[in-house]
């Protein structure tokens, strides 16, 4: 299986997990400010930008592959999305969802705008 196909399967599993948890999926694979976000969802009163990671590399958990630059890009994308949709004042959260061997691990609030600086 190629990487893109694996990513699509992981994103589908992540989206299904979020829906089971009561999230409302608003967008998938949405480009904002030149950044593709995997999943944008509503969790109660919060707008959630979720990065889906599925590969392991030398025993490192997938979430550990979300580095400072990727965090900064996600924050930039969130700001652009909020401006485009006029959602000023909404609470924003950045989650990471790991999918490994078909199992989903959801890390809520994996980083914030301050962490991404």
KOLDO-314055 format. One line per field, with one value per residue (C-alpha): residue number from 1; residue in three letters; z, y, x. Coordinates in Angstrom, 3 decimals, padded with zeros to 6 digits. Layout:
% KOLDO-314055
nr	c(NUM | ...)
rest	c(ALA | ...)
z	c(Z | ...)
y	c(Y | ...)
x	c(X | ...)
% end
This chain:
% KOLDO-314055
nr	c(1 | 2 | 3 | 4 | 5 | 6 | 7 | 8 | 9 | 10 | 11 | 12 | 13 | 14 | 15 | 16 | 17 | 18 | 19 | 20 | 21 | 22 | 23 | 24 | 25 | 26 | 27 | 28 | 29 | 30 | 31 | 32 | 33 | 34 | 35 | 36 | 37 | 38 | 39 | 40 | 41 | 42 | 43 | 44 | 45 | 46 | 47 | 48 | 49 | 50 | 51 | 52 | 53 | 54 | 55 | 56 | 57 | 58 | 59 | 60 | 61 | 62 | 63 | 64 | 65 | 66 | 67 | 68 | 69 | 70 | 71 | 72 | 73 | 74 | 75 | 76 | 77 | 78 | 79 | 80 | 81 | 82 | 83 | 84 | 85 | 86 | 87 | 88 | 89 | 90 | 91 | 92 | 93 | 94 | 95 | 96 | 97 | 98 | 99 | 100 | 101 | 102 | 103 | 104 | 105 | 106 | 107 | 108 | 109 | 110 | 111 | 112 | 113 | 114 | 115 | 116 | 117)
rest	c(UNK | UNK | UNK | UNK | UNK | UNK | UNK | UNK | UNK | UNK | UNK | UNK | UNK | UNK | UNK | UNK | UNK | UNK | UNK | UNK | UNK | UNK | UNK | UNK | UNK | UNK | UNK | UNK | UNK | UNK | UNK | UNK | UNK | UNK | UNK | UNK | UNK | UNK | UNK | UNK | UNK | UNK | UNK | UNK | UNK | UNK | UNK | UNK | UNK | UNK | UNK | UNK | UNK | UNK | UNK | UNK | UNK | UNK | UNK | UNK | UNK | UNK | UNK | UNK | UNK | UNK | UNK | UNK | UNK | UNK | UNK | UNK | UNK | UNK | UNK | UNK | UNK | UNK | UNK | UNK | UNK | UNK | UNK | UNK | UNK | UNK | UNK | UNK | UNK | UNK | UNK | UNK | UNK | UNK | UNK | UNK | UNK | UNK | UNK | UNK | UNK | UNK | UNK | UNK | UNK | UNK | UNK | UNK | UNK | UNK | UNK | UNK | UNK | UNK | UNK | UNK | UNK)
z	c(000.000 | -000.890 | 001.599 | 000.173 | 000.356 | 003.906 | 004.844 | 003.388 | 005.390 | 008.563 | 007.992 | 007.449 | 010.674 | 012.520 | 011.172 | 012.141 | 015.632 | 016.027 | 014.883 | 017.399 | 020.073 | 019.102 | 016.968 | 013.846 | 010.885 | 009.091 | 006.538 | 005.469 | 003.604 | 003.511 | 002.269 | 004.199 | 003.716 | 001.580 | 004.349 | 004.069 | 007.300 | 007.703 | 009.681 | 010.896 | 013.343 | 015.993 | 019.499 | 021.487 | 021.448 | 020.182 | 016.654 | 016.339 | 013.791 | 013.803 | 012.247 | 011.490 | 011.711 | 010.913 | 010.308 | 012.863 | 012.302 | 014.442 | 017.317 | 017.453 | 017.982 | 015.020 | 017.039 | 017.660 | 013.944 | 014.402 | 014.676 | 015.415 | 011.753 | 011.175 | 014.324 | 013.016 | 009.674 | 011.416 | 013.498 | 010.317 | 008.612 | 011.600 | 011.567 | 007.843 | 008.212 | 011.093 | 009.118 | 005.999 | 007.927 | 010.233 | 013.337 | 015.453 | 019.179 | 018.753 | 020.976 | 018.906 | 019.779 | 017.960 | 018.247 | 016.893 | 016.021 | 015.722 | 013.730 | 014.159 | 013.108 | 012.835 | 016.390 | 017.023 | 019.758 | 020.047 | 021.718 | 022.566 | 022.842 | 021.560 | 021.014 | 021.081 | 019.311 | 021.971 | 021.608 | 017.860 | 018.110)
y	c(000.000 | 003.396 | 006.245 | 008.281 | 005.322 | 004.586 | 008.213 | 008.180 | 005.069 | 006.607 | 009.830 | 007.878 | 005.907 | 009.152 | 010.856 | 007.864 | 007.923 | 011.625 | 011.144 | 008.312 | 010.711 | 013.284 | 015.593 | 017.142 | 016.928 | 020.273 | 019.797 | 017.209 | 017.900 | 021.609 | 024.039 | 027.287 | 029.763 | 027.164 | 024.541 | 021.341 | 020.475 | 016.843 | 017.351 | 020.416 | 019.538 | 020.988 | 019.554 | 021.294 | 024.954 | 024.336 | 024.385 | 021.530 | 021.266 | 017.682 | 016.356 | 012.634 | 010.680 | 007.007 | 006.095 | 004.812 | 005.300 | 003.623 | 003.155 | 006.822 | 007.381 | 009.017 | 012.129 | 012.801 | 013.551 | 016.773 | 019.297 | 023.001 | 024.018 | 021.862 | 023.326 | 026.849 | 025.947 | 024.563 | 027.741 | 029.825 | 027.658 | 027.996 | 031.786 | 031.881 | 029.530 | 031.555 | 034.786 | 033.242 | 031.879 | 034.906 | 032.737 | 035.302 | 034.575 | 030.822 | 028.567 | 026.680 | 023.433 | 021.546 | 017.763 | 014.986 | 011.629 | 008.616 | 005.619 | 002.582 | -000.934 | 000.197 | 001.582 | 005.238 | 007.315 | 010.818 | 013.440 | 016.408 | 019.746 | 018.280 | 021.797 | 025.383 | 028.625 | 029.474 | 026.106 | 026.643 | 029.834)
x	c(000.000 | 001.380 | 001.708 | -001.198 | -003.590 | -002.450 | -003.005 | -006.515 | -007.401 | -005.958 | -007.884 | -011.103 | -010.572 | -009.792 | -012.936 | -015.086 | -013.570 | -014.338 | -017.918 | -018.405 | -017.117 | -019.757 | -017.626 | -019.126 | -016.760 | -016.800 | -014.025 | -011.484 | -008.249 | -009.015 | -006.379 | -006.162 | -003.320 | -001.545 | -001.686 | -003.701 | -005.452 | -006.507 | -009.723 | -011.584 | -014.355 | -016.627 | -016.425 | -019.118 | -018.127 | -014.589 | -013.264 | -010.777 | -007.978 | -006.763 | -003.574 | -003.688 | -000.448 | -000.130 | 003.481 | 005.928 | 009.613 | 012.242 | 009.833 | 008.807 | 005.079 | 003.345 | 002.398 | 006.064 | 006.403 | 004.421 | 007.210 | 007.307 | 007.061 | 003.982 | 002.426 | 003.075 | 001.476 | -001.618 | -001.969 | -001.640 | -004.282 | -006.621 | -006.323 | -007.076 | -010.063 | -011.490 | -011.115 | -012.671 | -015.656 | -016.037 | -015.735 | -013.925 | -014.009 | -014.405 | -012.300 | -009.732 | -007.996 | -005.254 | -005.439 | -003.278 | -004.776 | -002.504 | -003.656 | -001.455 | -002.458 | -006.076 | -006.142 | -006.870 | -005.243 | -006.686 | -004.501 | -006.706 | -004.950 | -001.685 | -000.357 | -001.543 | -000.692 | 001.883 | 003.646 | 003.864 | 005.906)
% end
